[in-house]
Amino acid sequence: MTIRQTIKNLLNQEDLNFLLTNRLPRKWLTEFMGRFSKIEQPWVRDASIAIWKYFSDLDLSEAKKTHFTSMHDCFTRELKEGARPIDRDPAVMSSPVDAFVGAHGRIEAGQLFQAKGFPYTLADLIGRDEDASAWQQGYFVTLRLSSSMYHRFHAPQDCTVERVRYFSGDTWNVNPIALKRVEKLFCKNERAFLRTRLNSGPMAGKTIALVPVAAILVASIRLHFLDVLFHLRYHGANPIDCAAHFTKGQEMGWFQHGSTIVVLAPPGFRLASDLDTGSRIRMGQALMHGGD
């Protein structure tokens, strides 16, 4: 058995994985990694990316450029033009990210699930001051990004972002092991709430929301339309009203490292029939269908 497989097997042991990724000083490690990943010294950069490749399925063949100034530059890489075809069906809400589909289902009595038996509420996720009526009896989908995935997120439909609310918080790991152990995890971590109005298709005028959630080693969120970097030390304006217009598939922002996006949709949307928990989806593919 190789060293790589031995380490992977150890990390697949739930108790050890949870200990190593959650019981260490999470915020300190996250801030340290944020600084370390931006080091541009060639041997640090090359060794970091090589180790990352060795222990993951990192594929850089679709990257727009072949040389990176740092591990952070590699992590936030852009893709070649056309690498992610966009489903242009106006009744389709496309995936905003490359991800694994996590928990999903109907939002009943304002309640969602992060894992079986672990509920949380809309109010806890987006703030009790926000009007959550648009998503009562609607649908939610959790999209989890792995470390090796493309980490930019895109508009799932022609839309206008009307409000952003930032929540400073913790940096729990958001892998399935932690989601089965830490109650209301998404509501505890650093996150941003993007209230978004659809501008086309059969659900035009309806409101959806994207909630990017940060995690250990990955706590920074950048939005193209706001001149601020959301991170652990930011405690800025809350909420921020805006009017940022996007066409379907247009880049909205990126995780400085990566994590999870919770998508909230109003009644009338359903998960694409070929998807379920554990499915891998690419940005631009059909995530939900609306207009039923």
N, C-alpha and C positions, 0 to 999 in steps of 0.2 A: 504494500500500500504506500502511495506517495505521501510526502509531507503535506501537500495541498489537500489530499483526500482525508488525511488524518485530522487536520485542523477543521475542515468542513464538517466532518462527523462529530467532532467535539462541539462545534457551534450549533449543531442540530439538536443537541441535548437541551431540552427546554430550560431546565433549572440553570445550567451554566450559561446559556445564551442570555437569559434574563438578567443574571447576575452581572455579566460582563458589559451588557449594553444599557443597563438601567441603574445599577447600584453603585456605580462609580460617579464621581462628581460631574454630572451631565453638562451643566452650564459652562463650567471651566473647560471641559474637554471640547465643547462646541466652539467656544471662543478661541481656544488654542488652534483647533483644526482650521478655523476660518483664516487665521494668520498664516499658519504653516502652508496651507494649500496655495497661497499666493506667492510663495517664494519662487523667484525666477532663476535661481542658481541652477545651471544645467544639470549637475549630477543629482541634486535634490529632486528636481522636476522629473528627470528620466527615471530615477529609481522609484519614485512615488507612483508614477504611471505604470511602470513595469510590475510592481507589487500588486497594484490594483487589477491589472490584466490577469495576473497569475491566479488570483483568488476569485475572479468573477468572469462573467461572459461578456466583458466589455468589447464592443465591436466599433471600431473607428472608421470602417470602410465607407460609411455614409456621411462622414463629417465633411463640412464645407472646406476646411483647411487641413493640411497634413502635419503642420508644425504648431506646437502649442508653447506658449511662454511659461506656463505653470500648470500644476495639476488642476487648479481652479479654472484656468482657461479651457482645459480639456473637459472638465465637468460641465461647464456652461456652454459647450460647443453648439454651433449652428449646424444644420444639415444641408446637404447639397440641394439645389433647387429641384423640386419634383420628387424628392425622396419620400414624401408622405402625400399621396393622392387624397384629395378632399371629396367626401361624398356630397355632391351638390343637390341631392334631393331636398326640396324646401321643407318637406315634412320630417326630415332627419335632423336630430341634434347630434353632431359628430363629437367624437372624443376630443377633449382639449389637450390630452397628453398621451404619451406612450405609458402603459400601465398594466397592472393586473387588476381585474375587477374584484373588489372586496365585497363587503356586506351591501345589500341593496334591497329595496322593497317599498311598500306603501308607507307614507307618513301618516300614522293614525294617532289622534289625540296629541299631536305635536311631538310624537316620539319616534326616534330612529334607533338603529342598532349598530354598534361597532363590531360586534361578534355575537354569536348565539348566547342569549342570557345576559348581555351587557348593553342595556338601553341607555340612551341619553336624550335630551330634549333639544328642540330647536332653540328655545330661549337660552339654554346654557351654551349652545354652539355659537349663535350669532348675536347674543346680547338681549337682555330683556327690554331694552328701549326700541328695538327694531320690530316693525310690524311683520309678523310671520304668517299672516292670513293667506297670502298668495300660495303657500305650499301645504296648507292643511288638506289632507287627503290626496296630496300629490305623491311624487316618487323621488327617492334619493338613490344615488349610486356613489360608492366609495371607490376611488381610483388610487391604487398604491404604486408608487414608483420605486424600483430597486436602484441601487447605487450606480449600476452600469448603464441605466437607460438615459435617453435623451431627456433633458430637464427643463425645456422651455414649454410654456403652455399657451394655447391658442383659443381664439373665439370659436365656440361650438356652433354658432349660428350668426347671421347678421344681427348685430345687437348694439346697444348703448349701455355702457357702465354708468350708472347714475349715482352710486354711492359706494365708498370704501370705508370699512371700519377695521382698524387694526387692534389686535389683542396681544399684548405682551404676555408671555407665559413661560411654561416649563419646556423641557426638551426631552420628554420620554421618547424612547424608540416606538415606532408605530408598526412594527412587524406583527404578524399574527400571534406570536407568543405573548407579546406585551398586551395586545388587544384583548386577550383572554384573561388577563390578570389585573389590569389597571382600569378601574371604573371611570367612565366619562373622560377617557384619555384625550380625545380630540378637543374637548372643552377645556382642558388644562394646558395644552401646548400653545406656543406662539402660533398665531394664525391671522389671516386677513379674510374679510367678508366682502364679496363684490356683488352688490345688487345690480342686476342687469336686465334690461328690457329688450325683448325680441323685436326685430324690425321687419321680418319677412316670414313667409310661410304661413301655414294654416293657424299657427299659434301667435301670430304677430300681435304685439301689444301686451302679451303675457310676460310675467316676470320670472326669471330664473336666478339662481345664485351659484357662484363658485366660491368655495371656501378652501383656499390653499392652507395646509397645516404643516408647520415645520416639525423637526424632530432632532434627536441627538446628532451632533456633528453637522446639521443641515439647517440651522436656524437663521436664514436670511431670505427675504422675498423682495424681488424687484418688479415694479410695474412700469411699463413704458410711459404711461400717461401721467405719472406722478413723479416729481423730482425729489424723491426721498427713497432711501433704502430702509426697509423695515427689518429690524434685527433686535437682538435681545436687549440692547441698551437704548432702543428708541421708545419714547413714551409720548409721541407727538399727538397732533390733532386727531380727534376721535368723536364723531365720524368726519369723513372728508367727502363733501358733495362734489360731483363732477359731471361731465357730459362727454365721455370718450366713446367715439364711434368706431366700430370694427366690422369688417366683412368676415364672412365665414372662413376660418382657417388662418386668419391674420394673427400674428404673434402678439400676445398681450403682455407677457412678462416671463420671468423665469425664477426658479429657486436658485439661490446662490450655491446650494448643493442639491437638495431634493427631498421629497417626502410623499405627501398625500393630497389629493383634492377631493372634497365632497361636493357633488353636484346636486342641487335642489331644483326640482321641476314641479310645475303646477299640475293639477288634475288634467288628464288627457294624454299624458306621456306614459310610455311603457318601455321597459328594457328591450333592446334588440333581441330577437328570438334566438340568435346563435350565441348569446352570451349568458354566462352564469358566474357565480363565485369561482375564482381561480382562472377564469379566461384571461388570456393576454390580448390586449387591444393596442392598436397604434393610433397616434394622433391622426384625425381625419376620417377614421372609420366610423360607421354608424354605431352610436352608443344608445340612443333612445329614438323612438318614433312618437310623433305628436299629431294631434288633430283627430283622435278617435272620438 
